[in-house]
Amino acid sequence: MPNKLKAGVIGLGILGQQHAEFLSNHPTVDVVAVSDLRQSAAEQVAAKLGAAAFTNYDEMFKQHQFDFVVVATPDHLHRAPTLAAIAAGVPNILQEKPLATSLADADAIYNAVERAGTRFFIDFANRAVPTDIATRYVIQNGLLGRMVYGEARLDDNISVPTQMWGARTKDFAAGSSTAHFLLSHVVDLLRWYFAPAEVTDVYAISQQTVLGYTPDLYDAFLTFNSGLKVRVKAEWIKHMDQLVEFYLGFSGSEGTLIYNKAPGFGVERGWRANLSAKLSADALLQHQATLLELGANVAAKVHRPAPTAGTLAAGGGETALALEHTGEVAGGTMALVGPIIDSILESTPTPASWQQRGPLPNHIDGLRQAQIVMAIIESSQTGQPVSLK
Ligand SMILES: NC(=O)c1ccc[n+]([C@@H]2O[C@H](COP(=O)([O-])OP(=O)(O)OC[C@H]3O[C@@H](n4cnc5c(N)ncnc54)[C@H](O)[C@@H]3O)[C@@H](O)[C@H]2O)c1
């Protein structure tokens, strides 16, 4: 591996520009060339970063060799540039989510990665957020008991599908949907939190009343082979003050997790896990110490919960254990890119910076995410449940 990775970026819109800047500020990366169909975008980014500008990525691959390429084209336009990068022999690729917006595209990318032996990552950046790492941790360590039910709602302001990409907005939204754009994140998080459980059955509804060129929303029930059932919902027609609202809640047989990740009106950001009564106070402190090491600033709580009907009848409540996040939550769209660069440089799927956080998302995760999202869309269209193999 060379001292510095020679990198390229294809697609220089909102995310691609962030990728190009992040890479160019990274001490072990040189951005040598960038490409966008819009010449002005390619030239502006290239001039800022001292890279070569292209409007045609095939030409870029003819003139440059890369160690690492990021693909950040719109959702429905991932296949062609990713396949071109693989065909050009690029050994490491980070592609934006979702993997694709059709099963044919998803299969084509997956098969090309397998055939070429490319190290392929997909940017499910929520996996790098400390409160998501903590969510995975409490579930994986059985601190909520056996997982039974969950609910995840991820909604965008209506300005996203109507205005966010300027003149590009309608094409972007029409080529995507809340299922591809938003539920891809949710589905990946669920597979990562609850691994090795996999989704086996999907039932979904949608509405197509307001926007016209793309569905207004999807609302789906996912059943996992562990027995877990999770409702997932994503809207694009919300007239709200925030850009994004994101709520997750999970009930286990012995505990409950409440996670207001991006809160809406009247709700505060927060992450709180009410843990199994089987846990000792010592074990609670050990888990807290591990989570602090993993970057999640959680407080350990031994408290007497507000009285329930049962404890009132019994004349007083037992103490209970909880973990609660305090302070700001780090993360952001580029949070996974550092560990991905470490993975490339250390030539391992789990670099030192990513220990105890589960795997980095790869083409298998991308394919599974696309299959689940396509099942949600199919079920909403047919009105029938869809089984996944
Ligand atoms: N990981 C995350 O958290 C996250 C967050 C937001 C968006 N995204 C994803 O990032 C991707 C890009 O989103 P965006 O908001 O930057 O979109 P965008 O429309 O702002 O940018 C896409 C760019 O790709 C360019 N493009 C299209 N076809 C091309 C081609 N053949 N060759 C070169 N350039 C081409 C467009 O001109 C545009 O500049 C999407 O898949 C989106 O879902 C990921």
The ligand as an SDF file (V2000), in Angstrom:
LIG
                    3D

 44 48  0  0  0  0  0  0  0  0999 V2000
  -24.6890    8.4770    3.9470 N   0  0  0  0  0  0  0  0  0  0  0  0
  -25.5400    9.4430    4.2510 C   0  0  0  0  0  0  0  0  0  0  0  0
  -25.8090    9.7000    5.4160 O   0  0  0  0  0  0  0  0  0  0  0  0
  -26.1750   10.2360    3.1340 C   0  0  0  0  0  0  0  0  0  0  0  0
  -26.8290   11.4470    3.3960 C   0  0  0  0  0  0  0  0  0  0  0  0
  -27.3930   12.1220    2.3170 C   0  0  0  0  0  0  0  0  0  0  0  0
  -27.3010   11.6110    1.0270 C   0  0  0  0  0  0  0  0  0  0  0  0
  -26.6760   10.4090    0.8050 N   0  0  0  0  0  0  0  0  0  0  0  0
  -26.5820    9.8010   -0.5400 C   0  0  0  0  0  0  0  0  0  0  0  0
  -25.5610   10.4200   -1.3070 O   0  0  0  0  0  0  0  0  0  0  0  0
  -25.8890   10.3170   -2.7010 C   0  0  0  0  0  0  0  0  0  0  0  0
  -25.7490   11.6890   -3.3480 C   0  0  0  0  0  0  0  0  0  0  0  0
  -26.6970   12.5550   -2.7550 O   0  0  0  0  0  0  0  0  0  0  0  0
  -26.5710   14.1340   -2.9220 P   0  0  0  0  0  0  0  0  0  0  0  0
  -27.5280   14.7260   -1.9660 O   0  0  0  0  0  0  0  0  0  0  0  0
  -25.1430   14.5380   -2.8780 O   0  0  0  0  0  0  0  0  0  0  0  0
  -27.1330   14.3120   -4.4240 O   0  0  0  0  0  0  0  0  0  0  0  0
  -26.7780   15.4800   -5.4370 P   0  0  0  0  0  0  0  0  0  0  0  0
  -27.8140   15.4790   -6.4990 O   0  0  0  0  0  0  0  0  0  0  0  0
  -26.5550   16.7430   -4.6700 O   0  0  0  0  0  0  0  0  0  0  0  0
  -25.3790   15.0340   -6.0500 O   0  0  0  0  0  0  0  0  0  0  0  0
  -25.2650   14.0460   -7.0280 C   0  0  0  0  0  0  0  0  0  0  0  0
  -24.2490   14.5350   -8.0520 C   0  0  0  0  0  0  0  0  0  0  0  0
  -23.9770   13.4700   -8.9560 O   0  0  0  0  0  0  0  0  0  0  0  0
  -23.8030   14.0700  -10.2440 C   0  0  0  0  0  0  0  0  0  0  0  0
  -23.9460   13.0280  -11.2710 N   0  0  0  0  0  0  0  0  0  0  0  0
  -25.0680   12.4240  -11.7240 C   0  0  0  0  0  0  0  0  0  0  0  0
  -24.7510   11.5300  -12.6830 N   0  0  0  0  0  0  0  0  0  0  0  0
  -23.4010   11.5440  -12.8060 C   0  0  0  0  0  0  0  0  0  0  0  0
  -22.4760   10.8510  -13.6370 C   0  0  0  0  0  0  0  0  0  0  0  0
  -22.8670    9.9320  -14.5240 N   0  0  0  0  0  0  0  0  0  0  0  0
  -21.1600   11.1410  -13.5210 N   0  0  0  0  0  0  0  0  0  0  0  0
  -20.7430   12.0640  -12.6260 C   0  0  0  0  0  0  0  0  0  0  0  0
  -21.5670   12.7620  -11.8240 N   0  0  0  0  0  0  0  0  0  0  0  0
  -22.8790   12.5100  -11.9230 C   0  0  0  0  0  0  0  0  0  0  0  0
  -24.8390   15.1760  -10.2890 C   0  0  0  0  0  0  0  0  0  0  0  0
  -24.5390   16.1240  -11.2880 O   0  0  0  0  0  0  0  0  0  0  0  0
  -24.7410   15.7350   -8.8780 C   0  0  0  0  0  0  0  0  0  0  0  0
  -23.7830   16.7580   -8.7920 O   0  0  0  0  0  0  0  0  0  0  0  0
  -27.2990    9.7430   -2.7620 C   0  0  0  0  0  0  0  0  0  0  0  0
  -27.2640    8.3750   -3.0560 O   0  0  0  0  0  0  0  0  0  0  0  0
  -27.8380    9.9770   -1.3600 C   0  0  0  0  0  0  0  0  0  0  0  0
  -28.8380    9.0630   -0.9310 O   0  0  0  0  0  0  0  0  0  0  0  0
  -26.0990    9.7400    1.8240 C   0  0  0  0  0  0  0  0  0  0  0  0
  1  2  1  0
  2  3  2  0
  2  4  1  0
  4  5  1  0
  4 44  2  0
  5  6  2  0
  6  7  1  0
  7  8  2  0
  8  9  1  0
  8 44  1  0
  9 10  1  0
  9 42  1  0
 10 11  1  0
 11 12  1  0
 11 40  1  0
 12 13  1  0
 13 14  1  0
 14 15  2  0
 14 16  1  0
 14 17  1  0
 17 18  1  0
 18 19  2  0
 18 20  1  0
 18 21  1  0
 21 22  1  0
 22 23  1  0
 23 24  1  0
 23 38  1  0
 24 25  1  0
 25 26  1  0
 25 36  1  0
 26 27  1  0
 26 35  1  0
 27 28  2  0
 28 29  1  0
 29 30  1  0
 29 35  2  0
 30 31  1  0
 30 32  2  0
 32 33  1  0
 33 34  2  0
 34 35  1  0
 36 37  1  0
 36 38  1  0
 38 39  1  0
 40 41  1  0
 40 42  1  0
 42 43  1  0
M  CHG  2   8   1  16  -1
M  END
$$$$
